[in-house]
Amino acid sequence: MPKRVLTGTVVSDKTDKTVVVSVERRVKHELYGKIIKRSKKYHAHDENNEYRTGETVRIEECAPISKLKTWKAIERVGAQLVAPVPSDNA
């Protein structure tokens, strides 16, 4: 069975080797038919403490690591590499 992969935003990186990722999904309201947002928080394993609050990350389902952690962070989504801007100070 394939592992589920979700994309979300890191909302907390305070604990050691753990990030809390908020995943939003859009669903249609059963009665009114309006599209609404539903969100859920997942605790994901972050071995090297490399992800920070506000980053968009991809998480993958895994075997339970602790009571709350059954996901692991696998990569950043849309990581921007910022190159230093050369200055023309002559």
N, C-alpha and C positions, 0 to 999 in steps of 0.2 A: 504494500500500500504506500503511495507517495506521501511524503511529508508536506504538511501545509506550510505555505509561505505567505506572510502578511507584511504590509508596509504601514508604518506609523511614525509618530513623532515622539521623541524622547521627552518625557515630562519630569523625570527625576533621575539623577545619577549619584545620589548621596550615599547609597550603600556600596560596600566593597564588592566588586565583580558582578554587580547587578544594575540593570537599568530598567525603569518602568516606561513602557511604550504604550501610548494611547493610539488605538486603531479606530478610525471612523469608517462607517459604512452608510450608504444611503438606501433607505427602504421606503416603500410606498405604504401610506397609512391604510389600514384595512377598510375603514368606513369612508373616509373623506377623499382618499386617493392622492393626497398631497405627498410629495417627496420630503421625507424628514431625515435628519442625521441621527444615528445611534453610535455611541462610542463605548469602547471597553478598554480597560487597562490590562496589560500583560507584563509580568515580571520576566525579564530575559537575562540570560547569563552573558556577561561581558568579561571575558577572561583577563584582558589587559587594561581594563578601565579606559578604553579609547573613545567612547562615545560620550557626548556632552548634551546637556539640556538644549532643546530646540532643534537638534539635528533630525533629519528624516532617515530612518533606518529600515532595513528589511530583517525580519525575524523568522526563524524556522522552528517548527515543532521538533522536540527531541524527547528522549527518555527523562523522567523526573530527576532533577538535580537536587531539589529541596522541596519543602512543603508547597511553596508557591511557584517555583521556577520549573516550567516544563517547556520553555522556549529558549533559544539562543540567538543572539544578535550575529548576523552573518556579514552584513556590509552596509555601507552608507549608500543612500540613493541620491544621485545628482551631486556628488562631491565636487566642489569647485576648487580647482587648483589656482591659487592666487600667485601670480608671478610678480616680483618686485618691479615697480615702474622706474625705468632709468631717468635720472634727472639730468638736465642740461645746464649744469652750473659751470659756466666757463670762466 
